[in-house]
Amino acid sequence: MSQRLIGWPAVRRRDRTRSRHTRHIDGIAGLVLRLGEIITKAGTVQKSGEFIESAARAIKDDIDARAAHVLRLLQRDAA
């Protein structure tokens, strides 16, 4: 048997191993891209949440101030 034929299975095994490694590396690259998108979207959600929280706090403060003013008027009118 020639040396060429004896080495052929080892070459095929090495190619399969490289192919598996390449698939995993490609998979990791895809996951990194997805992770970047998720991080960006999480930042957007966080900013939206902060805006909503700020707006809700401002509305609550306005309601509290108006309610306090109405109570003062009612107390003054009752006196």
N, C-alpha and C positions, 0 to 999 in steps of 0.2 A: 504494500500500500504506500502510496506516495506521501511525502511529508505534507503536501498541500491538502490532501483529503483528511488526514488525521487532525489537522488544525482547524478544519471547517466547523465542527460543532462548537469549539471554543469561541470562534468568531461570532457565530450565531447567538450563543449565550451572552456574549459581551454586548452585541447589538440589542438584544432583548432587555438587558439590564439598563443600558443607556436609554432605551425607549421608555422604560418604567420611570427612570430618574427624570427624564424630560417631561413626562406627563405630570409628575409631582411638582416639578419646578413651574410648569405652565399653570398648574392648579393654584399654586401659591401666588403667582403673579396675578391671577384672576381674583383671588381672595383679597389681595392687597388693594386692588382697584375698588372692589366692593366696599372694603372697610373705609377707604377714603371717602366714598360717596355717603356712607352711613354717618361718618364723623361730620361731614358738611351738613347733612340733613339734621343731625342732632343739634348742631350749633344754631341752625335756623329755627328749630322748634324751641330751643332754649331762649333765643332772642324774642320770639313771638310770645312765649310764656312770660318773660319779663315785662314785655309791653302790656300784656293783658293784666298782669298783676299790678302794674303801675296805674293803669287806667281804672281798674276796679278800686284801688286804694284812693285815688282822687275822687271817684264818684262817692265812695263811702264817706270820705272826709266832708264832701259837699253836703251830703244828706245829714250827717251829724251836725254840721254848722247850721243848716236850715232848721232842723228839728229843735236845736237849742234855742234858736231865735224865736221860733213859734212858741216854745214853752215860756220864754221870757215875756213875750207879748201876752200870753194867756194869764200868767201870774200878775202882770201889771194891770190887766183889765179886771182881774178878780179882786184886786186890792182896793 
